[in-house]
Amino acid sequence: MGLLDMLGFGSKTENVKDFVDRGAVIIDVRTVGEFQQGHIKGAKNIPLDMIFSKAAEIKKMNKPVIVYCRSGMRSSQAASVLKNSGIEVMNGGGYESLASKL
């Protein structure tokens, strides 16, 4: 175990695995059209512009959340909104990158 791991800065792959092991909800914040072109199996599509209005509903799931988009920019914004709503959330980054970690 490295120093960064001990300080809580493990690799994103380890963090993703931890979230998944704890039953994380995976949310794709891309548009409906992007989602229909391909997505992570089991992911829910809640476009970024709807995240704020769905935060209470997401919080009621009482599970950690992983958000992703195409590149990681929109999911970063979504993660911030959800975190501010008291949800345990991580930015999974881009679709292909997250898919490779699952």
C-alpha positions in Angstrom: 0.0 0.0 0.0 1.4 3.3 -1.0 1.4 6.6 0.8 -1.4 8.0 -1.4 -3.5 4.9 -0.7 -3.1 5.4 3.0 -4.1 9.0 2.7 -7.3 8.0 0.9 -6.1 8.7 -2.6 -6.4 5.2 -4.1 -6.8 4.8 -7.8 -10.1 5.6 -9.5 -10.4 2.0 -10.5 -10.3 0.9 -6.8 -12.8 3.7 -5.9 -15.2 2.6 -8.7 -15.0 -1.0 -7.5 -15.7 0.0 -3.9 -18.8 2.0 -5.0 -20.0 -0.9 -7.2 -19.5 -3.4 -4.4 -21.7 -1.2 -2.2 -24.5 -1.2 -4.8 -23.8 2.1 -6.5 -26.4 3.6 -8.9 -24.7 4.5 -12.2 -26.1 7.6 -13.8 -25.3 8.7 -17.4 -25.7 12.5 -17.6 -25.5 12.7 -21.4 -28.4 13.6 -23.6 -31.1 11.0 -24.3 -29.8 10.7 -27.9 -26.2 10.1 -26.7 -27.5 7.5 -24.2 -29.4 5.7 -26.9 -26.3 5.4 -29.0 -24.6 3.3 -26.3 -24.3 3.2 -22.5 -23.1 1.2 -19.6 -25.4 -1.7 -18.9 -27.8 -0.9 -16.1 -27.1 2.8 -16.1 -29.9 5.3 -15.6 -30.1 8.2 -18.0 -30.6 11.5 -16.2 -29.3 14.3 -18.5 -27.2 17.0 -16.7 -30.0 19.6 -17.1 -32.3 17.4 -15.1 -29.9 16.4 -12.3 -30.8 19.3 -9.9 -34.5 18.6 -10.1 -33.9 14.8 -9.6 -31.5 15.1 -6.7 -34.1 14.4 -4.0 -35.3 11.4 -5.9 -31.7 10.1 -6.3 -31.0 10.8 -2.6 -34.0 8.6 -1.6 -32.3 5.6 -3.3 -29.9 5.7 -0.4 -27.0 4.4 -2.4 -23.7 5.7 -3.6 -23.8 7.2 -7.1 -21.3 7.1 -10.0 -22.0 9.7 -12.7 -20.5 9.7 -16.2 -20.8 11.5 -19.5 -18.7 11.6 -22.7 -15.6 13.2 -21.5 -16.0 13.8 -17.7 -17.0 17.5 -17.9 -20.7 17.2 -17.5 -20.4 14.4 -15.0 -18.1 16.7 -12.9 -20.9 19.3 -12.8 -23.5 16.6 -11.9 -21.3 15.2 -9.2 -21.0 18.7 -7.6 -24.8 19.2 -7.6 -25.3 15.7 -6.1 -22.6 16.2 -3.5 -24.2 19.5 -2.5 -27.4 17.6 -2.0 -25.8 15.3 0.5 -25.3 12.3 -1.9 -22.2 10.2 -1.8 -21.1 10.6 -5.4 -18.1 10.1 -7.6 -17.3 11.4 -11.1 -16.7 8.3 -13.2 -15.5 10.5 -16.0 -16.0 9.6 -19.6 -18.1 6.7 -20.8 -15.3 4.6 -22.3 -13.0 5.2 -19.4 -15.6 4.2 -16.8 -16.7 1.2 -18.9 -13.1 -0.1 -18.8 -13.1 0.0 -15.0 -16.3 -1.9 -14.5 
